[in-house]
Amino acid sequence: MPDILEPAADPNHRKFAHSLVVGGALSVARFGEMQLSCRRRADAAHQRLLSHIPGCPERDTTLLEVLIWRFLAGAAVGFAVGYASHLVLDATTTKGLPLIGLSA
């Protein structure tokens, strides 16, 4: 994601999306809580799914809801881990990471 936000067009492409500030914000973000919330919503939708009669339109919609919440539960943490690991790897290069990265 950092390289999508700031493509590596030149060696000095690391700005705000690659900064230590963003890395710090990710470390205090509540991705675990977001994941738990998504899982709870998926479980609630799954319980509603069990009460629907097979073949009714609401069942299909509820099944889609279950799948979306389960996907988002994994995506929330996957996004944070992927972003953070990218920053860690970039920090080990000779260019390193900027503190804030707001300069032009």
C-alpha positions as CSV (number, residue, x, y, z in Angstrom):
1,M,0.0,0.0,0.0
2,P,2.8,2.6,0.7
3,D,4.1,2.1,-2.8
4,I,0.6,2.4,-4.3
5,L,0.1,5.7,-2.4
6,E,3.6,6.9,-3.3
7,P,4.9,5.0,-6.3
8,A,8.7,4.3,-6.4
9,A,9.2,6.5,-9.4
10,D,12.5,7.8,-8.0
11,P,14.8,7.0,-5.0
12,N,13.3,9.9,-3.0
13,H,9.6,8.8,-3.3
14,R,9.2,8.1,0.4
15,K,7.1,10.9,1.8
16,F,4.1,10.8,4.3
17,A,2.8,7.3,3.4
18,H,6.3,5.9,4.1
19,S,6.9,8.0,7.3
20,L,7.6,6.9,10.9
21,V,4.5,8.9,11.8
22,V,2.3,6.7,9.7
23,G,4.1,3.6,11.1
24,G,3.4,4.8,14.6
25,A,-0.2,5.5,13.9
26,L,-0.6,2.0,12.6
27,S,1.0,0.6,15.7
28,V,-1.6,2.3,17.9
29,A,-4.5,1.7,15.6
30,R,-7.1,-0.7,16.8
31,F,-7.0,-3.3,14.1
32,G,-7.5,-6.1,16.5
33,E,-10.7,-4.4,17.8
34,M,-11.8,-3.9,14.2
35,Q,-11.2,-7.5,13.4
36,L,-13.2,-8.6,16.5
37,S,-16.1,-6.3,15.5
38,C,-16.2,-7.7,12.0
39,R,-16.2,-11.3,13.4
40,R,-19.0,-10.5,15.8
41,R,-21.0,-9.0,12.9
42,A,-20.3,-12.1,10.8
43,D,-21.4,-14.3,13.6
44,A,-24.6,-12.4,14.1
45,A,-25.3,-12.5,10.4
46,H,-24.6,-16.3,10.4
47,Q,-27.1,-16.8,13.2
48,R,-29.7,-14.9,11.0
49,L,-28.7,-17.1,8.1
50,L,-29.6,-20.2,10.0
51,S,-33.1,-18.9,10.6
52,H,-33.8,-18.4,6.9
53,I,-35.5,-21.0,4.7
54,P,-33.3,-22.3,1.9
55,G,-34.1,-20.7,-1.4
56,C,-35.5,-17.4,0.0
57,P,-33.9,-14.2,-1.3
58,E,-33.0,-13.0,2.3
59,R,-30.9,-16.1,2.8
60,D,-28.7,-15.2,-0.2
61,T,-28.3,-11.6,1.0
62,T,-27.5,-12.7,4.5
63,L,-24.9,-15.2,3.2
64,L,-23.3,-12.4,1.3
65,E,-23.2,-10.3,4.5
66,V,-21.5,-13.2,6.4
67,L,-18.9,-13.5,3.7
68,I,-18.2,-9.8,3.5
69,W,-17.8,-9.4,7.3
70,R,-15.5,-12.5,7.4
71,F,-13.4,-11.1,4.6
72,L,-13.2,-7.7,6.3
73,A,-12.1,-9.4,9.5
74,G,-9.0,-10.8,7.8
75,A,-8.4,-7.8,5.6
76,A,-8.2,-5.4,8.6
77,V,-5.3,-7.1,10.2
78,G,-3.8,-8.2,6.9
79,F,-3.7,-4.6,5.8
80,A,-2.0,-3.4,9.0
81,V,0.6,-6.2,9.0
82,G,1.4,-5.8,5.3
83,Y,1.7,-2.0,5.6
84,A,3.9,-2.2,8.8
85,S,6.1,-4.9,7.3
86,H,6.7,-2.8,4.2
87,L,7.7,0.1,6.4
88,V,10.0,-2.1,8.5
89,L,11.7,-3.4,5.3
90,D,12.1,0.1,3.9
91,A,13.5,1.3,7.1
92,T,16.4,-1.1,6.8
93,T,17.5,0.4,3.4
94,T,20.1,3.2,3.1
95,K,17.4,5.8,2.4
96,G,15.5,4.7,5.5
97,L,12.2,6.4,6.4
98,P,11.3,10.1,6.9
99,L,10.0,11.1,10.3
100,I,6.9,12.9,8.9
101,G,7.6,13.1,5.1
102,L,5.6,16.3,4.4
103,S,8.4,18.2,2.6
104,A,8.2,18.6,-1.2
